[in-house]
Amino acid sequence: MINATQIKKQMEVKGSDGKHIGTVLGVEKGRVQVASGGMPHDLDIAMVDAIKNDTVRLLKTAEETIRIWH
């Protein structure tokens, strides 16, 4: 399980395919706020697979993640 306190503002968010999705705006109430495409979005913390080298890696690909927002 991911510790939400490890996720910091300005970390890069990538899909499981390694493609850039956005940048972390913050974490609140089990949700990660992400700036992507010039707009704020949020993701459930359960979608985070790993945190490494100032990057938040998700369980889904970038395309799958972005599809959730539209």
N, CA, C and O atoms as a CHARMM CRD file, in Angstrom:
* protein
*
  280
    1    1 MET  N      0.83400  -1.17900   0.00000 PROA 1      0.00000
    2    1 MET  CA     0.00000   0.00000   0.00000 PROA 1      0.00000
    3    1 MET  C      0.88400   1.25000   0.00000 PROA 1      0.00000
    4    1 MET  O      1.91400   1.30200   0.67200 PROA 1      0.00000
    5    2 ILE  N      0.46500   2.23100  -0.75300 PROA 2      0.00000
    6    2 ILE  CA     1.20500   3.48300  -0.88400 PROA 2      0.00000
    7    2 ILE  C      0.91400   4.38500   0.31100 PROA 2      0.00000
    8    2 ILE  O     -0.23100   4.51000   0.74500 PROA 2      0.00000
    9    3 ASN  N      1.95700   5.00600   0.83000 PROA 3      0.00000
   10    3 ASN  CA     1.81400   5.97500   1.90600 PROA 3      0.00000
   11    3 ASN  C      1.62000   7.35100   1.26100 PROA 3      0.00000
   12    3 ASN  O      2.53600   7.86800   0.62100 PROA 3      0.00000
   13    4 ALA  N      0.45500   7.93600   1.42300 PROA 4      0.00000
   14    4 ALA  CA     0.11900   9.20700   0.76900 PROA 4      0.00000
   15    4 ALA  C      1.07100  10.33000   1.14600 PROA 4      0.00000
   16    4 ALA  O      1.22600  11.28400   0.38300 PROA 4      0.00000
   17    5 THR  N      1.71500  10.24100   2.30900 PROA 5      0.00000
   18    5 THR  CA     2.63500  11.30100   2.71500 PROA 5      0.00000
   19    5 THR  C      3.89800  11.33400   1.85500 PROA 5      0.00000
   20    5 THR  O      4.64600  12.31200   1.88800 PROA 5      0.00000
   21    6 GLN  N      4.13500  10.27600   1.09200 PROA 6      0.00000
   22    6 GLN  CA     5.29400  10.23600   0.18600 PROA 6      0.00000
   23    6 GLN  C      5.04900  11.04300  -1.08500 PROA 6      0.00000
   24    6 GLN  O      5.99600  11.39400  -1.78800 PROA 6      0.00000
   25    7 ILE  N      3.80100  11.33500  -1.38100 PROA 7      0.00000
   26    7 ILE  CA     3.45600  12.06500  -2.59700 PROA 7      0.00000
   27    7 ILE  C      3.52800  13.55600  -2.30900 PROA 7      0.00000
   28    7 ILE  O      2.83800  14.06200  -1.42400 PROA 7      0.00000
   29    8 LYS  N      4.36100  14.24900  -3.05600 PROA 8      0.00000
   30    8 LYS  CA     4.60400  15.67200  -2.83500 PROA 8      0.00000
   31    8 LYS  C      4.20000  16.49400  -4.05400 PROA 8      0.00000
   32    8 LYS  O      4.15800  15.99200  -5.17700 PROA 8      0.00000
   33    9 LYS  N      3.90500  17.76500  -3.80900 PROA 9      0.00000
   34    9 LYS  CA     3.59000  18.69200  -4.89400 PROA 9      0.00000
   35    9 LYS  C      4.73000  18.71900  -5.90600 PROA 9      0.00000
   36    9 LYS  O      5.90100  18.58000  -5.55300 PROA 9      0.00000
   37   10 GLN  N      4.36700  18.89700  -7.15200 PROA 10     0.00000
   38   10 GLN  CA     5.28300  19.02700  -8.28500 PROA 10     0.00000
   39   10 GLN  C      5.90200  17.70100  -8.74200 PROA 10     0.00000
   40   10 GLN  O      6.71100  17.69200  -9.66900 PROA 10     0.00000
   41   11 MET  N      5.53300  16.57800  -8.10500 PROA 11     0.00000
   42   11 MET  CA     6.01900  15.28200  -8.60700 PROA 11     0.00000
   43   11 MET  C      5.36600  15.01200  -9.95300 PROA 11     0.00000
   44   11 MET  O      4.21900  15.39500 -10.18500 PROA 11     0.00000
   45   12 GLU  N      6.09600  14.35500 -10.83100 PROA 12     0.00000
   46   12 GLU  CA     5.54300  13.97700 -12.12600 PROA 12     0.00000
   47   12 GLU  C      4.65200  12.74700 -11.93700 PROA 12     0.00000
   48   12 GLU  O      4.94900  11.86800 -11.12800 PROA 12     0.00000
   49   13 VAL  N      3.55700  12.70300 -12.69700 PROA 13     0.00000
   50   13 VAL  CA     2.65200  11.55200 -12.67600 PROA 13     0.00000
   51   13 VAL  C      2.74800  10.87100 -14.03500 PROA 13     0.00000
   52   13 VAL  O      2.57600  11.51000 -15.07300 PROA 13     0.00000
   53   14 LYS  N      3.02800   9.55400 -14.01900 PROA 14     0.00000
   54   14 LYS  CA     3.14900   8.77800 -15.24700 PROA 14     0.00000
   55   14 LYS  C      2.22700   7.56900 -15.18800 PROA 14     0.00000
   56   14 LYS  O      1.93500   7.03900 -14.11600 PROA 14     0.00000
   57   15 GLY  N      1.78300   7.15200 -16.35100 PROA 15     0.00000
   58   15 GLY  CA     1.00100   5.93500 -16.44400 PROA 15     0.00000
   59   15 GLY  C      1.89100   4.71900 -16.33600 PROA 15     0.00000
   60   15 GLY  O      3.11600   4.84100 -16.29400 PROA 15     0.00000
   61   16 SER  N      1.28500   3.54500 -16.29100 PROA 16     0.00000
   62   16 SER  CA     2.06100   2.30300 -16.20900 PROA 16     0.00000
   63   16 SER  C      2.91800   2.09300 -17.45000 PROA 16     0.00000
   64   16 SER  O      3.86900   1.31200 -17.43500 PROA 16     0.00000
   65   17 ASP  N      2.57200   2.80200 -18.52800 PROA 17     0.00000
   66   17 ASP  CA     3.34200   2.72800 -19.76700 PROA 17     0.00000
   67   17 ASP  C      4.50300   3.71500 -19.79700 PROA 17     0.00000
   68   17 ASP  O      5.23300   3.78900 -20.78600 PROA 17     0.00000
   69   18 GLY  N      4.67700   4.47800 -18.70700 PROA 18     0.00000
   70   18 GLY  CA     5.78000   5.42900 -18.62000 PROA 18     0.00000
   71   18 GLY  C      5.50100   6.78300 -19.24900 PROA 18     0.00000
   72   18 GLY  O      6.36600   7.65900 -19.23700 PROA 18     0.00000
   73   19 LYS  N      4.30700   6.96900 -19.79800 PROA 19     0.00000
   74   19 LYS  CA     3.97300   8.24100 -20.44800 PROA 19     0.00000
   75   19 LYS  C      3.51200   9.26900 -19.42000 PROA 19     0.00000
   76   19 LYS  O      2.80900   8.95000 -18.46100 PROA 19     0.00000
   77   20 HSD  N      3.93100  10.51200 -19.65100 PROA 20     0.00000
   78   20 HSD  CA     3.59700  11.62800 -18.76200 PROA 20     0.00000
   79   20 HSD  C      2.09400  11.88800 -18.78300 PROA 20     0.00000
   80   20 HSD  O      1.46600  11.91700 -19.84100 PROA 20     0.00000
   81   21 ILE  N      1.52600  12.07900 -17.57900 PROA 21     0.00000
   82   21 ILE  CA     0.10900  12.41200 -17.43900 PROA 21     0.00000
   83   21 ILE  C     -0.05100  13.83200 -16.91700 PROA 21     0.00000
   84   21 ILE  O     -0.88300  14.59300 -17.41000 PROA 21     0.00000
   85   22 GLY  N      0.74800  14.18300 -15.91900 PROA 22     0.00000
   86   22 GLY  CA     0.61500  15.50600 -15.32700 PROA 22     0.00000
   87   22 GLY  C      1.54900  15.68400 -14.15500 PROA 22     0.00000
   88   22 GLY  O      2.55100  14.98200 -14.01900 PROA 22     0.00000
   89   23 THR  N      1.19300  16.65700 -13.29500 PROA 23     0.00000
   90   23 THR  CA     2.00500  17.01000 -12.13700 PROA 23     0.00000
   91   23 THR  C      1.11500  17.06000 -10.90100 PROA 23     0.00000
   92   23 THR  O     -0.01600  17.54200 -10.95800 PROA 23     0.00000
   93   24 VAL  N      1.63200  16.56200  -9.79500 PROA 24     0.00000
   94   24 VAL  CA     0.87200  16.53900  -8.54500 PROA 24     0.00000
   95   24 VAL  C      0.64800  17.96300  -8.03100 PROA 24     0.00000
   96   24 VAL  O      1.58000  18.76100  -7.92600 PROA 24     0.00000
   97   25 LEU  N     -0.61100  18.25400  -7.71400 PROA 25     0.00000
   98   25 LEU  CA    -0.97400  19.52100  -7.07500 PROA 25     0.00000
   99   25 LEU  C     -1.06200  19.35100  -5.56600 PROA 25     0.00000
  100   25 LEU  O     -0.83500  20.29700  -4.81200 PROA 25     0.00000
  101   26 GLY  N     -1.39500  18.13300  -5.12800 PROA 26     0.00000
  102   26 GLY  CA    -1.52000  17.84700  -3.70300 PROA 26     0.00000
  103   26 GLY  C     -2.26300  16.55100  -3.46900 PROA 26     0.00000
  104   26 GLY  O     -2.68100  15.88000  -4.41200 PROA 26     0.00000
  105   27 VAL  N     -2.42300  16.20300  -2.20100 PROA 27     0.00000
  106   27 VAL  CA    -3.15600  14.99800  -1.80200 PROA 27     0.00000
  107   27 VAL  C     -4.14300  15.40500  -0.71700 PROA 27     0.00000
  108   27 VAL  O     -3.78800  16.09300   0.24100 PROA 27     0.00000
  109   28 GLU  N     -5.39100  14.96800  -0.88400 PROA 28     0.00000
  110   28 GLU  CA    -6.41200  15.31400   0.09800 PROA 28     0.00000
  111   28 GLU  C     -7.48200  14.23000   0.14300 PROA 28     0.00000
  112   28 GLU  O     -8.02400  13.83100  -0.88800 PROA 28     0.00000
  113   29 LYS  N     -7.77800  13.75900   1.35000 PROA 29     0.00000
  114   29 LYS  CA    -8.84700  12.78900   1.57200 PROA 29     0.00000
  115   29 LYS  C     -8.75200  11.56300   0.66500 PROA 29     0.00000
  116   29 LYS  O     -9.75400  11.13700   0.09100 PROA 29     0.00000
  117   30 GLY  N     -7.55100  10.99700   0.53600 PROA 30     0.00000
  118   30 GLY  CA    -7.37200   9.79500  -0.25600 PROA 30     0.00000
  119   30 GLY  C     -7.39500  10.00600  -1.75700 PROA 30     0.00000
  120   30 GLY  O     -7.51300   9.04700  -2.52000 PROA 30     0.00000
  121   31 ARG  N     -7.28500  11.24800  -2.18400 PROA 31     0.00000
  122   31 ARG  CA    -7.29500  11.58800  -3.60700 PROA 31     0.00000
  123   31 ARG  C     -6.02600  12.36500  -3.94400 PROA 31     0.00000
  124   31 ARG  O     -5.57200  13.19900  -3.16100 PROA 31     0.00000
  125   32 VAL  N     -5.46700  12.08900  -5.10100 PROA 32     0.00000
  126   32 VAL  CA    -4.30400  12.81900  -5.59200 PROA 32     0.00000
  127   32 VAL  C     -4.80100  13.82600  -6.62000 PROA 32     0.00000
  128   32 VAL  O     -5.40200  13.45100  -7.62700 PROA 32     0.00000
  129   33 GLN  N     -4.54900  15.10500  -6.36200 PROA 33     0.00000
  130   33 GLN  CA    -4.92400  16.14500  -7.32100 PROA 33     0.00000
  131   33 GLN  C     -3.78300  16.28200  -8.32100 PROA 33     0.00000
  132   33 GLN  O     -2.61500  16.39900  -7.95000 PROA 33     0.00000
  133   34 VAL  N     -4.15600  16.26400  -9.60300 PROA 34     0.00000
  134   34 VAL  CA    -3.17500  16.27400 -10.68600 PROA 34     0.00000
  135   34 VAL  C     -3.51200  17.38300 -11.67300 PROA 34     0.00000
  136   34 VAL  O     -4.66300  17.53000 -12.08400 PROA 34     0.00000
  137   35 ALA  N     -2.50000  18.16400 -12.05300 PROA 35     0.00000
  138   35 ALA  CA    -2.65800  19.14200 -13.12700 PROA 35     0.00000
  139   35 ALA  C     -2.30000  18.42400 -14.42300 PROA 35     0.00000
  140   35 ALA  O     -1.18800  17.92100 -14.58300 PROA 35     0.00000
  141   36 SER  N     -3.25800  18.38500 -15.34200 PROA 36     0.00000
  142   36 SER  CA    -3.05100  17.70300 -16.61400 PROA 36     0.00000
  143   36 SER  C     -3.82800  18.43200 -17.69500 PROA 36     0.00000
  144   36 SER  O     -5.02500  18.68200 -17.54800 PROA 36     0.00000
  145   37 GLY  N     -3.15000  18.77200 -18.77500 PROA 37     0.00000
  146   37 GLY  CA    -3.82500  19.46400 -19.86700 PROA 37     0.00000
  147   37 GLY  C     -4.33400  20.83300 -19.46100 PROA 37     0.00000
  148   37 GLY  O     -5.32300  21.32100 -20.00800 PROA 37     0.00000
  149   38 GLY  N     -3.65700  21.46000 -18.49500 PROA 38     0.00000
  150   38 GLY  CA    -4.05700  22.78400 -18.05200 PROA 38     0.00000
  151   38 GLY  C     -5.25000  22.80500 -17.11700 PROA 38     0.00000
  152   38 GLY  O     -5.76800  23.87200 -16.78600 PROA 38     0.00000
  153   39 MET  N     -5.68900  21.62600 -16.69000 PROA 39     0.00000
  154   39 MET  CA    -6.85900  21.54900 -15.80300 PROA 39     0.00000
  155   39 MET  C     -6.54500  20.66100 -14.60600 PROA 39     0.00000
  156   39 MET  O     -5.73500  19.74000 -14.71600 PROA 39     0.00000
  157   40 PRO  N     -7.18000  20.92900 -13.45800 PROA 40     0.00000
  158   40 PRO  CA    -7.00000  20.05100 -12.29400 PROA 40     0.00000
  159   40 PRO  C     -7.91100  18.82900 -12.39300 PROA 40     0.00000
  160   40 PRO  O     -9.06500  18.93100 -12.80700 PROA 40     0.00000
  161   41 HSD  N     -7.38500  17.69700 -12.01400 PROA 41     0.00000
  162   41 HSD  CA    -8.13000  16.44100 -11.99000 PROA 41     0.00000
  163   41 HSD  C     -7.76800  15.72700 -10.69400 PROA 41     0.00000
  164   41 HSD  O     -6.82200  16.12000 -10.01100 PROA 41     0.00000
  165   42 ASP  N     -8.50600  14.69000 -10.35700 PROA 42     0.00000
  166   42 ASP  CA    -8.10500  13.91600  -9.18900 PROA 42     0.00000
  167   42 ASP  C     -8.21300  12.42600  -9.45100 PROA 42     0.00000
  168   42 ASP  O     -8.98700  11.96200 -10.28800 PROA 42     0.00000
  169   43 LEU  N     -7.39500  11.69000  -8.69100 PROA 43     0.00000
  170   43 LEU  CA    -7.31200  10.23400  -8.81100 PROA 43     0.00000
  171   43 LEU  C     -7.38000   9.62900  -7.42200 PROA 43     0.00000
  172   43 LEU  O     -6.88900  10.21400  -6.45600 PROA 43     0.00000
  173   44 ASP  N     -7.98100   8.47500  -7.32600 PROA 44     0.00000
  174   44 ASP  CA    -7.98100   7.74500  -6.06300 PROA 44     0.00000
  175   44 ASP  C     -6.56000   7.27800  -5.77600 PROA 44     0.00000
  176   44 ASP  O     -5.85300   6.83000  -6.67900 PROA 44     0.00000
  177   45 ILE  N     -6.14800   7.38200  -4.53000 PROA 45     0.00000
  178   45 ILE  CA    -4.80400   6.97000  -4.13400 PROA 45     0.00000
  179   45 ILE  C     -4.55100   5.49800  -4.47200 PROA 45     0.00000
  180   45 ILE  O     -3.40000   5.09900  -4.64800 PROA 45     0.00000
  181   46 ALA  N     -5.60800   4.68900  -4.56300 PROA 46     0.00000
  182   46 ALA  CA    -5.48200   3.25800  -4.89400 PROA 46     0.00000
  183   46 ALA  C     -4.97100   3.05200  -6.32400 PROA 46     0.00000
  184   46 ALA  O     -4.53300   1.95400  -6.66600 PROA 46     0.00000
  185   47 MET  N     -5.02000   4.08900  -7.15900 PROA 47     0.00000
  186   47 MET  CA    -4.51300   3.97700  -8.52800 PROA 47     0.00000
  187   47 MET  C     -2.99400   4.09300  -8.60200 PROA 47     0.00000
  188   47 MET  O     -2.40600   3.83200  -9.65200 PROA 47     0.00000
  189   48 VAL  N     -2.34800   4.48200  -7.49400 PROA 48     0.00000
  190   48 VAL  CA    -0.90100   4.65200  -7.47400 PROA 48     0.00000
  191   48 VAL  C     -0.23500   3.29600  -7.27400 PROA 48     0.00000
  192   48 VAL  O     -0.54000   2.57300  -6.32600 PROA 48     0.00000
  193   49 ASP  N      0.67500   2.96700  -8.17500 PROA 49     0.00000
  194   49 ASP  CA     1.41100   1.70500  -8.11000 PROA 49     0.00000
  195   49 ASP  C      2.71600   1.86400  -7.34000 PROA 49     0.00000
  196   49 ASP  O      3.07200   1.01200  -6.52600 PROA 49     0.00000
  197   50 ALA  N      3.43400   2.96800  -7.60100 PROA 50     0.00000
  198   50 ALA  CA     4.74100   3.15600  -6.97300 PROA 50     0.00000
  199   50 ALA  C      5.11700   4.63100  -6.96700 PROA 50     0.00000
  200   50 ALA  O      4.60300   5.43200  -7.74800 PROA 50     0.00000
  201   51 ILE  N      6.02800   4.95900  -6.06200 PROA 51     0.00000
  202   51 ILE  CA     6.59300   6.29900  -5.99200 PROA 51     0.00000
  203   51 ILE  C      8.10700   6.11600  -6.00900 PROA 51     0.00000
  204   51 ILE  O      8.67900   5.48100  -5.12400 PROA 51     0.00000
  205   52 LYS  N      8.75100   6.68600  -7.03800 PROA 52     0.00000
  206   52 LYS  CA    10.19100   6.49200  -7.17300 PROA 52     0.00000
  207   52 LYS  C     10.78900   7.66600  -7.93300 PROA 52     0.00000
  208   52 LYS  O     10.24100   8.10700  -8.94400 PROA 52     0.00000
  209   53 ASN  N     11.90500   8.16400  -7.44600 PROA 53     0.00000
  210   53 ASN  CA    12.62900   9.25000  -8.11400 PROA 53     0.00000
  211   53 ASN  C     11.73500  10.43100  -8.45300 PROA 53     0.00000
  212   53 ASN  O     11.73600  10.90500  -9.58900 PROA 53     0.00000
  213   54 ASP  N     10.97600  10.90700  -7.48100 PROA 54     0.00000
  214   54 ASP  CA    10.07800  12.05700  -7.66400 PROA 54     0.00000
  215   54 ASP  C      9.03000  11.84500  -8.75100 PROA 54     0.00000
  216   54 ASP  O      8.56500  12.79900  -9.37400 PROA 54     0.00000
  217   55 THR  N      8.66700  10.59200  -8.96900 PROA 55     0.00000
  218   55 THR  CA     7.64600  10.24200  -9.95800 PROA 55     0.00000
  219   55 THR  C      6.59800   9.34700  -9.31400 PROA 55     0.00000
  220   55 THR  O      6.92100   8.40300  -8.59300 PROA 55     0.00000
  221   56 VAL  N      5.34100   9.66100  -9.58700 PROA 56     0.00000
  222   56 VAL  CA     4.22800   8.82600  -9.14800 PROA 56     0.00000
  223   56 VAL  C      3.82000   7.98000 -10.35100 PROA 56     0.00000
  224   56 VAL  O      3.40200   8.51000 -11.38000 PROA 56     0.00000
  225   57 ARG  N      3.94500   6.66900 -10.21500 PROA 57     0.00000
  226   57 ARG  CA     3.59600   5.75700 -11.30000 PROA 57     0.00000
  227   57 ARG  C      2.24400   5.13300 -10.98000 PROA 57     0.00000
  228   57 ARG  O      2.01500   4.65400  -9.87000 PROA 57     0.00000
  229   58 LEU  N      1.34300   5.14700 -11.97600 PROA 58     0.00000
  230   58 LEU  CA    -0.01000   4.63100 -11.77800 PROA 58     0.00000
  231   58 LEU  C     -0.15500   3.18600 -12.25600 PROA 58     0.00000
  232   58 LEU  O      0.69500   2.67900 -12.98800 PROA 58     0.00000
  233   59 LEU  N     -1.22600   2.53500 -11.84000 PROA 59     0.00000
  234   59 LEU  CA    -1.51900   1.16100 -12.25400 PROA 59     0.00000
  235   59 LEU  C     -2.03800   1.09800 -13.68300 PROA 59     0.00000
  236   59 LEU  O     -1.88300   0.07800 -14.35500 PROA 59     0.00000
  237   60 LYS  N     -2.65300   2.17900 -14.15400 PROA 60     0.00000
  238   60 LYS  CA    -3.21900   2.22300 -15.50200 PROA 60     0.00000
  239   60 LYS  C     -2.30800   3.00100 -16.44100 PROA 60     0.00000
  240   60 LYS  O     -1.48800   3.80300 -15.99400 PROA 60     0.00000
  241   61 THR  N     -2.45100   2.76500 -17.73700 PROA 61     0.00000
  242   61 THR  CA    -1.68200   3.52200 -18.72200 PROA 61     0.00000
  243   61 THR  C     -2.13800   4.97800 -18.72500 PROA 61     0.00000
  244   61 THR  O     -3.18000   5.31200 -18.16200 PROA 61     0.00000
  245   62 ALA  N     -1.35900   5.82700 -19.35400 PROA 62     0.00000
  246   62 ALA  CA    -1.72900   7.24600 -19.45900 PROA 62     0.00000
  247   62 ALA  C     -3.07100   7.38300 -20.16900 PROA 62     0.00000
  248   62 ALA  O     -3.92300   8.15400 -19.72800 PROA 62     0.00000
  249   63 GLU  N     -3.27000   6.65300 -21.25600 PROA 63     0.00000
  250   63 GLU  CA    -4.52100   6.73500 -22.01700 PROA 63     0.00000
  251   63 GLU  C     -5.72500   6.30000 -21.17400 PROA 63     0.00000
  252   63 GLU  O     -6.76600   6.95800 -21.18200 PROA 63     0.00000
  253   64 GLU  N     -5.57500   5.18900 -20.44900 PROA 64     0.00000
  254   64 GLU  CA    -6.66600   4.71200 -19.59900 PROA 64     0.00000
  255   64 GLU  C     -7.00800   5.72600 -18.50200 PROA 64     0.00000
  256   64 GLU  O     -8.17800   5.93600 -18.18400 PROA 64     0.00000
  257   65 THR  N     -5.99100   6.34100 -17.93900 PROA 65     0.00000
  258   65 THR  CA    -6.19800   7.31300 -16.87000 PROA 65     0.00000
  259   65 THR  C     -6.90300   8.55300 -17.39100 PROA 65     0.00000
  260   65 THR  O     -7.86500   9.02000 -16.78100 PROA 65     0.00000
  261   66 ILE  N     -6.44700   9.08200 -18.49200 PROA 66     0.00000
  262   66 ILE  CA    -7.03500  10.28800 -19.06500 PROA 66     0.00000
  263   66 ILE  C     -8.48900  10.04000 -19.47600 PROA 66     0.00000
  264   66 ILE  O     -9.32800  10.93600 -19.38100 PROA 66     0.00000
  265   67 ARG  N     -8.77600   8.83500 -19.92700 PROA 67     0.00000
  266   67 ARG  CA   -10.14300   8.47100 -20.31500 PROA 67     0.00000
  267   67 ARG  C    -11.11300   8.57900 -19.13300 PROA 67     0.00000
  268   67 ARG  O    -12.29300   8.86500 -19.33100 PROA 67     0.00000
  269   68 ILE  N    -10.63400   8.35600 -17.92600 PROA 68     0.00000
  270   68 ILE  CA   -11.45600   8.44600 -16.72100 PROA 68     0.00000
  271   68 ILE  C    -11.99100   9.86400 -16.55100 PROA 68     0.00000
  272   68 ILE  O    -13.11400  10.05500 -16.08200 PROA 68     0.00000
  273   69 TRP  N    -11.19000  10.85500 -16.93000 PROA 69     0.00000
  274   69 TRP  CA   -11.55900  12.25500 -16.73500 PROA 69     0.00000
  275   69 TRP  C    -12.51000  12.79600 -17.78900 PROA 69     0.00000
  276   69 TRP  O    -13.06700  13.88200 -17.62400 PROA 69     0.00000
  277   70 HSD  N    -12.70100  12.05100 -18.86700 PROA 70     0.00000
  278   70 HSD  CA   -13.54100  12.58000 -19.96500 PROA 70     0.00000
  279   70 HSD  C    -14.79100  11.75100 -20.15600 PROA 70     0.00000
  280   70 HSD  O    -15.60400  12.05100 -21.03000 PROA 70     0.00000
